[in-house]
């Protein structure tokens, strides 16, 4: 599940707007909520910890997205279209994009620090 899929290229993430989401995230108050996601100034041994944390975060966002998805389906079934749309927007912004960002960051790190990760 955590391995890179063939279609998960730089172009794929860019076409989904993950780069824009990242820019908005790091330039907003959200950047102060979780200092564990920053690797700048950390020892190289932290890379493995960071990669594991991206996996945990990915799982959390998937689980957190399933519950609203079930409610979205109920809203759609019973004709609450406006509720469905709003919950979809929030679910995408709070779960789907963070999930995609975690994957993108992990794949970039693994590619950039291949030699360091092998030596740890």
C-alpha positions in Angstrom: 0.0 0.0 0.0 2.8 2.4 0.9 4.9 1.7 -2.2 4.9 4.0 -5.1 2.4 3.1 -7.9 3.4 3.4 -11.5 1.1 6.3 -12.1 2.3 8.3 -9.1 4.7 10.6 -11.0 5.7 14.2 -10.4 3.3 15.1 -13.2 0.4 13.1 -11.6 0.8 15.0 -8.3 1.1 18.3 -10.1 -2.0 17.7 -12.2 -4.0 17.1 -9.0 -2.8 20.4 -7.6 -0.9 18.8 -4.7 1.9 21.4 -5.1 -0.5 24.3 -4.7 -2.0 22.6 -1.6 1.5 22.3 -0.2 2.3 26.0 -0.8 -1.0 27.0 0.9 -0.3 24.7 3.8 3.2 25.8 4.5 2.3 29.5 4.2 -0.7 29.3 6.6 -1.1 28.7 10.3 -1.3 25.0 9.7 2.5 24.8 9.4 2.7 25.4 13.2 0.4 22.5 14.1 2.8 19.7 13.5 6.5 20.3 13.8 7.4 16.7 13.2 6.8 17.1 9.5 9.8 19.3 9.0 13.2 17.7 8.4 15.3 20.8 8.0 17.9 20.9 10.8 17.3 17.3 11.8 19.9 14.5 11.8 19.9 12.1 8.8 18.7 9.3 11.2 15.4 11.3 11.4 14.6 10.4 7.8 13.5 6.9 8.7 11.3 8.3 11.4 9.9 10.9 9.1 9.1 8.2 6.4 7.3 6.1 9.0 5.3 9.1 10.2 4.2 9.9 6.7 2.9 6.3 6.5 1.0 6.7 9.8 -0.4 10.1 8.7 -1.5 8.5 5.4 -3.4 5.8 7.2 -5.0 8.4 9.6 -6.2 10.5 6.7 -7.7 7.5 4.9 -9.5 6.4 8.0 -10.6 9.9 8.7 -12.0 10.2 5.2 -14.0 7.0 5.3 -16.5 8.2 7.9 -17.4 11.4 6.1 -17.6 9.5 2.8 -20.3 7.2 4.3 -22.2 10.3 5.4 -21.7 11.9 2.0 -23.4 8.8 0.4 -26.3 9.1 2.8 -26.6 12.9 2.0 -26.7 12.1 -1.7 -29.2 9.2 -1.3 -31.6 11.4 0.6 -31.3 14.4 -1.6 -29.2 16.7 0.6 -27.1 17.9 -2.3 -25.8 21.1 -0.6 -24.7 19.1 2.4 -23.1 16.5 0.1 -21.1 19.2 -1.7 -19.9 20.9 1.4 -18.8 17.7 3.1 -17.1 16.6 -0.1 -15.1 19.9 -0.2 -14.1 19.5 3.4 -13.2 15.8 3.0 -11.0 16.5 0.0 -9.2 19.4 1.7 -8.8 17.8 5.1 -8.2 14.2 4.1 -7.5 13.6 0.4 -4.9 16.3 -0.2 -3.0 15.7 3.0 -3.0 12.0 2.1 -1.6 12.8 -1.4 0.9 15.3 0.1 2.3 12.6 2.5 2.8 10.2 -0.4 4.4 12.8 -2.6 6.8 13.9 0.1 7.8 10.3 1.0 8.5 9.4 -2.6 10.6 12.6 -3.1 12.6 11.9 0.0 13.2 8.3 -0.9 14.4 9.4 -4.3 16.6 12.3 -3.0 18.2 10.4 -0.1 18.5 6.9 -1.5 22.1 6.5 -0.5 21.6 7.9 3.1 18.5 5.7 3.6 20.5 2.6 2.6 23.2 3.5 5.1 20.9 3.9 8.1 
